[in-house]
Amino acid sequence: MPHNNQPVNGNDNPSFLDLLNQMQPSAAELDGKHGTGPLAKLRAAWKETWKEGGFLYQRWEEVLQARQGSWHEAATWVKTTLLLGGLSLIVLMLDAAGDVVSAALKGLSDVPATSGSDGSGLWGTVDHPVRVFLADQAAHLSVAPAALYAFWQLTGLLGLVGGFFGNAGARIAWLLFGIGSLAMIWSAAPAGGRAAATGLAALMWALASIFALRGLPLRPIVHNHPPQYQFNPALHLHATLPAPTPAGDDLGPDNVHPLQR
């Protein structure tokens, strides 16, 4: 069976010509089969490609090896297929997410920004100053007050849900949402009850943060890594021993003889 002579990652590059060559069975393959028409040839060629050494057999073996091995050991066509499939899935998810966000913003924008709450009740004490602040700011911007209020609601909802599942970006958005809400309430609440409205909003935000910041550690994480090099102190003494004196050069008392005359 012909192959491309340039192997990649230990695997031969699959060629479509291999499949075309195997789709032409010989007369021995059709001998004894029911008929010699195009359908019988196609059936025989299909069985030939799935035999050991066939084109489809080898591709299936490469798929099994990719499941057990690493990404670098997988065949090129397997990695290309996975990348294209992943990109297509991401595009579909982004398109679906865009439709969902657009529908949510449209649904929330249908609610008027200022007439939805008259400022009564606990939630109205917190929500009404936000509506009033956004309506006043929208008068100087090219955006509807309902759109600003819908975006404010959507940000808080995504921050709460995403923070509950431990998403770091959602938790940052939740913190900014709370700080911005407190600033808006302090700015638009009546002067006589400004402190009470802001404090009530802070308590509500703190209670909701129990879910949004669930599992967030407040203590610093200390990583104790063992030293890469271990120091073993040791004392080494270097002593120099004198060289032994030759026997003929000994001047001891035994070698002193009186002079004879």
Secondary structure by P-SEA (a helix, b strand, c coil): cccccccccccccccaaaaaaaaccccccccccccccaaaaaaaaaaaaaccccaaaaaaaaaaaaaccccccccaaaaaaaaaaaaaaaaaaaaaaaaaaaaaaaaaaccccccccccccaaaaaaaaaaaaaaaaaaaccccaaaaaaaaaaaaaaaaaaaaaccaaaaaaaaaaaaaaaaaaaacccccaaaaaaaaaaaaaaaaaaaaaccccccbbbbbbcccbbbbbbbbbbbbbbccccccccccccccccccc
